[in-house]
């Protein structure tokens, strides 16, 4: 309904401004309790309408502080008038603003309750569901600003109510009260709103619920509640019928006007950032402004992530928006536009960091302000980065050259690999298959199929090897030059700095790896014996199953992961259910799809997206668990601001590896000997990859980086280097002559322009996860909260300090040795079983 303009609007707004109407709520972020005199909880109503509910509550409960957030000034002005008539209660304030900006108004922990009274149901078109105030993206926002949140919802709309119950369940909220007819329920009603009065007059039932977040892990559903359908069977059917992700929470498609508007806003943001860097003002104000601008960037990051996800998935139907080819050209062009604007931020960001680095009493300023104190690590890290920053224009030039140079090389290589096909010959018949499907043959129980897949892979790689070699040195050469220009002794030193990891910690880890290589070689030889031949294991058999060939449907895999998680954490299990039911996973094999698996966390949406190629093996179940661990890590950071949510590679691999370990160990306890052996072998196979193969890749990348200073290596030289590094790592555990010389073409991590040495983080993550898992098993359920808190601080601490928060010292070798001991016990057990 259109609200007509009132002649007294301007006068009412002017009267309230600076008093009961807060004109700059962001300035009070982190200081609301102080503003209200330091007493009483703070409750907010989102969409206060004419104000009857919030004004009456403020009068009835003077010990509670109330804030009404209303988007429309013409609506809010009527609530302001009602408040004036009530004498402007001192515990009541109004904000004219959008609910999407709540994190800019309130710091985590400032609020304790949120009221949603008759919000717009947005049910006229399906694409509008993300606008609902109980959509998962809004729930994630509430969780961020209100970690122990109570949510009260009233609505007459059945569709919105059922949708809200479903969304709350997916995110693991606890529903403590629910009725579908408030008038007939016998429940004592709170203040009757204008809408409620109207609906009651015509006999329309009012639906109401109370829900809590952080009040418990389980979500009990009241008796008699009719759910939206099924339970387990319909979930499984849905999961198996649509094995591709839904990206509509980003945008409806590449032609969505919202995408164009966000790009325009990004341009304005870039100009605003540049103006700030040119004239930052006084230090205290400059620091606050830097934090605010940094947090706002999360809104625009999703543009980049959307374009990258579209390109990664190949040909798929985004339900309504058809993406028609591998690395869709429009997505690539849109990403290029984004990168161009983003490159322009390099100069002002470098200038801002240099400014922060030069502030004489940085610690004192940070301690004097709540918002700054909340971002202390972020600001100190910015100062440290400022010491390595080039001149502003040089940083912008470096960013633009990286976009058009190293990044373009990496993108080219990935596009070539995504469209690469090979001929697989089995039983005299040759079939052309995409590379991501060929690589899946390595886990077949049939040795002929494994051999055919391996041969096809080796035969296909030379088709793109020359281009891949040029791309590799284009990426590494530029990155080495920039690292040295910024003042780092080497690209590895820059990587350690970005990883928040001390060199001594890495050296302790690598020393323990080198010491334990012989035990892995024993495992490889034992596996070769199990497969029917002596000596070392053939490279093509690294992923060969050793006990039957149990297959899983995708729905079975989701169920298994969820159940295994539930043994350790109900919240983790609820999160997995939400991710799978919300179609955050793209698991279907298809042409043009990127190889491997990854998880992308989208902090702005409070969501993640997982890409993998599922063919039914137990190893694929573990991959699903692994990537879900990454997503859970992102969810544990949802309550943090964007600036405090960025964690580094080594700790990123901890959450994923721990989740993989949980599923492996659960299966290893099975009474079925084949399943137990399969689980144990998968765990050891994964450890072999993460410790031994990763070590070979570390040796290879380190050699390539050093060679990049003198010029590129040829394909033949790269192949020879790859084989040499594999021999050094695998030793006699690998059959001589069976190596994979083109592994540098297959693995995508070498070609990321910003992420180098993406190999040792896997080893760190695996062994750190092993240590955490041992603690979890010894301490029981209580460790789940410690673990979640550990993940929650990873965006604002070093790796050493994060480990220390749960009593682990990663600087010395003792911890790494204990983690290796647990693997050695599994290797001994495997030897006895085979």
C-alpha positions, 0 to 999 in steps of 0.5 A: 500500500502506498503511504501518502505524504503528510504535511507535518512529516518534515517537522516531525523528522526535524523535531526527532533528529538528534534526539529519539531519532538516531541520524548516524547509528554507525557512530554508536556501533559498539557503544550502545550500552554506554549510550543507554547508560550502561543498564538493561538489555537492548531489543530491536524491532525490524520494520516498526510500522506505525510504532504501536508495538515498540512504543507500548513495549518501551512504556511497559518495560522501562528496564529494557532499551528498545530500538526500532529500525524502519526502512521507510521514512514516511512510515517511521514518521508516524511511529515518531509521532506516536512516541512523541504523544507517549512522551518520547520514552527515554529507553526508545530510539528509532533508526531509519535504515535498511535491515541489511545494514544492521552489522554497520549499526551494531557490534556483536553482542550488543543486542539480545532480542529481535522482533519481526512483526508482520514482515513483508512475505515477498511471496508473489515471485519465487525469486524474491524469497532472499528478501524475506527477513527470515531468509538464511542470509538475514539469519546469518546477519542476526547471528553475527550481531546477536550471538545469543539471539532471541527471535520473535516472529508474528505473521498472518502469512502461512507460506512465510511462516512455514518458510521461516520454520524451515530456514531456522531449522537449517541454520540450527536455531532452537524453536522454543514456542510455536503456534499457528493460531495465536488467538486459539492457543491460550498463549498470552499475547504481547502488544497487538499491532495494527496489522494484527488487529486488522487480521483478527477482525476478519478471523485470520489466524495469527502465527507466532514463534520464538526461536533462539540461536546459541541457546542449544544445539538441538532444534525441537519441533513442537508436537503437532507441527505440520512440516512442509512435507517429508523428512528423510526420504524427501530430503534424500530424493531432492538431494539426488535429483538436483546435484548442482548448486543454486546461485540465485541468492547471489543473483538471478543470472548474469543479466540481473539488474541487481548485479549491474547496480552492485557494480555501479556501487562498487565504482562509487565505493572505489572512489570513496576509498580513494578520497579517504586515502588521499585525506585520511584525517586524524588518526582515530577517525582514520582508523575507524574509517579504515575499518568501516570501509574494509567491512563494506567490501564484503558486499562487493566481493560476492560479485567476484565469487559469483563470476568465479563460481559460474566459470568453475561449474561448466554447463549447468542450469542455475534453475532459471538462468542457463549457463551455457558453456565452460567458463561462461564468456559473460562471467569472464568479462564481468569478472574482468570489469570487477578486477579492473575496479578492484585493481584501482583499490590497490593504491589507496589501500597501500596508502592507508596501510602505510598511514596506519604503520606510521601512527606513533601510538597505534596501540593506545588509539586502538585501546581507546575505542570499542570498535577499534579494539574489536579489530585490533589484530586486523589493524596491527596486521594492516600496519605490518602489511604497510611496512611491505607496501610499495608506493601507491601508484606502484601498487596499483600498477602491480595490481593491474599488471597482475590482473592482465598478466599472472591472473590471465595466465592462470585463467587461461591454463584453467580454461584449457584444462577444464575443456581438455579431453582424452581417449580412454581405451577399455576392452579395445573400445576407445571413448572420449571423456573430459579430464575431470571424469578421466581422473575419477577412474583412478579410484576404480576397483578394476586395475585395467580401468585405472591403467586406462585412465592413467594412460589417457591422462598422460597422453592428454596432458602434452596437448596443453603442456607448452601453454601450461609451462608458459603460464606457470612461469608467467605466474611465478616470475611475476610473483617472485619479482613483486615479493622482492620489490616489496622487501621479502627475501623470497616468495616463501617468506611472503607466503609465510607472512600472509599465512600468519605462520612463523618460519620456525614452525614450518621448519619443525613441521618439514623436519618431522615429515622428512623423518617419517617418510619411511613409515609411509613407504612401508604403507605404500609397499603394503598396499602394492602387496595387497593389490597383487604385486611386490615392490613399490606402489604404482602411481596409478594405484595410489587411490585404488580401493583395497576392500571391495567397491562399495558405492554410494548415491549422493543422498547416501553420502550426505546422510552418512556425513551428517550422521557421523558429524552428529556423533561429535557435534549436533550443531555441525550435523545441523549445519551439514543438513542445511548446506545439503538441503539448500543446494550449496553443493555442485556434485554432478559430473559434466563437461567443462567443469573444473577439476578437483574440489573446493569450497567458497565461503561467502561471508556477505550471504552467510553461505558457502558453495562446494564444487566436487565431482561425485561418482559414488566411491567412499573417497568421494564421501570423504571429499564431501565431508572435507569440503563441508568442513571448510563451509562449517569453518566459514559458518563459525566466523559468521558472527565476526565482521568481514574484516575479522573473518579472513583466515589463512591457508594452513588453518583452512585445511584443519577444519576440513581434514578434521571433518574427513577424519570424523567420517573415516573413524566412524566407518573404521569402527564398523562391524563390516570388515570391508568397510573398516578396511576401506575407511582405514585405507582412505584415511592413510591414502589421504595422509599419504597424499597430504604428507608425501605427495604434498612434500613432493609438490613443495620441493617442486614448487620451491625449485620452480620459484628459484628457477623463475628468477633466471628464466622458464624451464621447458616442458621436458625440464619440468617433467624431469623435475617433477619425477625427481621430486616424486622420487625424493618424497616417495622413495622405494614406496613408489615403483620406479618408472610409474611416476606422473611427470605431468602432475604440474599440469594437473594440479591447479594450485601452482597457477594461482597468482595470489596463493603460492606454496599451497602445499604445506598448508595441507600437511599443517592442516592434517597434522593439526587436525589429528591433534585436535581430534585426539583432544576431542575424543579424550574430552568428549562433547565439551570439546565441540564448543572449544573447537567452534571457538577456535575456528571463530578466532582464526580470522584475528590471530596468528596460527601459533596463538590459535593453537595455544588457545586449545593448549597446543604448541606448534613451534616445536616438533613434539606436537607434530611427532605425536600427530605422526605417531597416530598415523604410524599406528594406523599404518601398522594396523593396516599392515596386519589387516592386509 
